[in-house]
Amino acid sequence: MITQLGDAFFAMRGIASTASITHMAIGSGTGQTSGSTTLATETARVALTSIAQGTGAADNTILAVAVFPLGTGDGVFSEVGLFTASSGGTMVVYTTTFAALYKDDSVTVNITFRIGAS
């Protein structure tokens, strides 16, 4: 879901402007709403490896990609958010629409977060 602050973020910049979304975080909580400003229980945050507007029929989407390397964000994660800073910042988008996953310290996790607009 796009948060209330995220809605304002896109309204001010346009959906194609993604320069200020810089980090992805994972956490072990649930239950945040569009008014939330943080993950329920953040366990790790990393810089995005890429962020781009979709192309062709998917040009109304943004694809944000991040890698959680060995030893980062280990344990169960059930929520993901996109942020404008390495700590604090604005949580622009939040989701829990996936089954909880377990990451141990021997696994690298690549996450592609697709933000769609209609």
C-alpha positions in Angstrom: 0.0 0.0 0.0 1.2 3.5 -0.7 1.3 5.4 2.7 -0.3 8.8 3.2 3.1 10.4 3.1 4.0 8.3 0.0 0.8 9.5 -1.7 2.0 13.1 -1.1 5.5 12.1 -2.2 4.2 10.9 -5.6 1.8 13.8 -6.0 4.6 16.3 -5.6 7.1 14.4 -7.9 5.0 12.4 -10.3 5.2 8.6 -10.3 8.1 8.6 -12.8 10.3 10.5 -10.3 12.0 7.9 -8.1 15.2 9.6 -7.2 14.4 10.1 -3.5 13.4 6.5 -2.8 16.8 5.1 -1.8 16.3 2.2 0.7 14.3 -1.0 1.3 13.7 -2.4 4.8 12.3 -5.7 6.0 10.8 -6.5 9.3 9.0 -9.2 11.3 5.8 -7.3 12.2 2.4 -6.8 10.6 -0.6 -4.5 10.8 0.7 -1.1 9.6 -1.7 1.2 7.8 -1.4 3.9 5.2 -0.9 6.3 8.1 2.1 4.4 9.4 5.6 6.0 9.2 7.7 2.9 10.1 7.7 -0.8 9.8 6.1 -2.5 12.8 9.4 -4.3 13.6 12.2 -3.3 11.3 15.1 -5.8 11.3 17.3 -4.6 8.4 17.5 -1.7 5.8 19.7 -1.7 2.7 20.3 0.7 -0.2 18.4 -0.1 -3.3 20.5 -1.7 -6.1 18.1 -0.2 -8.7 14.9 1.7 -9.1 13.2 2.4 -12.4 9.9 3.1 -14.1 8.4 0.1 -15.9 8.2 0.1 -19.6 5.6 -0.7 -22.3 2.3 -1.8 -20.8 3.9 -1.6 -17.3 4.9 2.0 -17.6 2.6 2.9 -14.7 4.8 0.9 -12.3 8.0 1.4 -10.4 10.4 -1.5 -9.8 12.6 -1.1 -6.8 15.3 -3.8 -6.2 17.4 -4.5 -3.2 19.7 -7.3 -2.0 19.9 -8.4 1.6 23.3 -10.1 1.8 24.6 -12.8 4.1 24.1 -12.0 7.7 21.7 -9.0 7.1 18.1 -9.2 8.1 18.3 -12.8 9.4 15.2 -14.4 10.8 11.5 -14.2 9.8 10.4 -11.3 7.7 6.8 -10.5 7.0 6.8 -6.8 6.0 8.7 -4.7 3.5 8.9 -1.0 3.1 10.5 1.6 0.8 12.2 4.6 2.4 13.8 7.9 1.5 16.8 7.5 3.8 19.2 5.0 5.4 17.5 5.5 8.7 14.3 7.4 9.5 13.2 9.1 6.4 9.7 8.8 4.8 8.2 5.3 4.4 6.7 5.7 1.0 5.3 2.2 0.4 4.6 -0.7 2.8 3.4 -4.3 2.2 2.7 -7.5 4.1 1.0 -9.2 1.1 3.2 -12.3 1.0 3.7 -15.3 3.2 6.3 -14.8 6.0 9.7 -15.9 4.9 12.7 -17.1 6.9 16.2 -15.9 6.0 19.2 -17.4 7.7 22.8 -16.0 7.8 23.9 -18.2 4.8 21.3 -16.8 2.4 21.2 -13.7 0.2 17.7 -12.5 -0.5 16.9 -10.4 -3.6 13.6 -8.5 -3.4 11.9 -6.7 -6.3 9.2 -4.4 -5.0 6.6 -3.5 -7.7 4.6 -0.3 -7.1 1.6 0.0 -9.4 -0.6 2.9 -10.2 -3.9 2.7 -12.0 
